[in-house]
Amino acid sequence: GVVDRLGDLFGSLPSAAWTLFAAATHGETWPKLADPLSEVGPAYFAVLLLYIVFVVLGMLNIITGVFVNVVFEGLSLGRGLDVDNVSARPSSFVQRLMSAFIEAGIDPQGPVSWEELSDSIVGGGICIKASLMMLDIGVPDAQRIFNVLDKDGTGRISLLSFVEACVALQGVGKAVDIGLLQWRLDSLSDTITSCSRLPAQTAAVAVDST
């Protein structure tokens, strides 16, 4: 009866250890192990249930953690190698990205608008997307780079200047922000320099007119 089944399952330390191992690894069906305990008392059934829940969830967490760590290490290593390759050969990467935009239909000779660049990035094939991902530059970052390069406000810039800026600002988003800030400061400095020359130019014109 029940006593015999419990004796077979938990009658000795080795048999109890084997039963618990079988329960954790699903070597035995859980009802077959739990039914004799439930007949003895609900407390014993609850203890076995808590053991199964604890062990199974713990195993799942360990397996999931190992898998996630392996994946992230692989991605980090791949990203590190990609960034190292870009840093070592920036000119070749510029040529590669230029070729990708040209294949997407962008004219390398004339100025290009943000709409044209955006359409190329979104629908221009995997090469452009993969290249920008290697540079850690998303579409919002690319648009900010375009806006900074559009100093005269015409809404059009050269494709080469855009590509060179993207390669120069490779890295995480903070690096992009720092680079854009530096460009804005340079632009502001040029504006201040131009404005500072206006009084002298005005005075020179006034002297010439007299």
Secondary structure, 3 states (H helix, E strand, C coil): CHHHHHHHHHCCHHHHHHHHHHHHCCCCCHHHHHHHHHHHCHHHHHHHHHHHHHHHHHHHHHHHHHHHHHHHHHHHHHHHHHHHHHHHCHHHHHHHHHHHHHHCCCCCCCEEEHHHHHHHHHHCCHHHHHHHHHCCCCHHHHHHHHHHHCCCCCCEEEHHHHHHHHHHCCCCHHHHHHHHHHHHHHHHHHHHHHHHHHHHHHHHHHHHHC
